[in-house]
């Protein structure tokens, strides 16, 4: 059984992961870290991470950017592998993540969904076949009206996965309203839709002559990200120092 410390345990994702782990016979949350605690959790909660002396196999972080630096220091000191799910990190913090990964296992991914990360692998193969055959590539992402960044990090990760296969020869285009010209061949268009309570939808379109191939992924609750984080924790437990991502989890499951 994998023993987990949940960093940010009383946030929405922390509580969702707590529920997922409670129903998983192969995992257990042995402690939580959160600035707020009303005593409702079934495990001990520490408002100061340095006060937590509970033995664990991995830490899952779904907190805020301001809490990540101290969390990384804690994981390095305890030699505790960390699944880092918090987004919006500064360049300085990203460097701290890289530095920490030289001393302890850190898994960081733009999207924790297993489905999205399998899609990333599939898109590389599709791009290798369809782009040389002249297919145009477009990505359309849809999210709830409260999401402030556009395009989404996941949309950019999908584009990066495709472009990596194409030797980074393709330009990303986010807005064509100021251009009046025929679409260039080596271009990946990325469009963002914001509305309602859409959790997250991504369509990757390969448009050829008389044929369109679309890869679609829809997330209907944030539970898909929580499930992915738990799978990542199971994978990371016992791993040595290094920087991992969800592709390593997918590869391990396919092996």
Secondary structure, DSSP 4 states (H G I P E B T S, - for coil): -EEEEEETTTSHHHHHHHHHHHT-TTEEEEEEE-S---S-SSSEEESSGGG-----SEEEE-S-GGGHHHHHHHHHHHT-EEEE------HHHHHHHHHHTTTSEEEE-S---HHHHHHHHHHHHHHHHHTTTT-EEEEEEEE-TT--SSS-HHHHHHHHHHHHHTTT-PEEES--TT--SPPPSSEEEEEEEE-TT--EEEEEEEEETTEEEEEEEEESSTHHHHHHHHHHHHHHTT--SEEE-HHHHHHHHH-
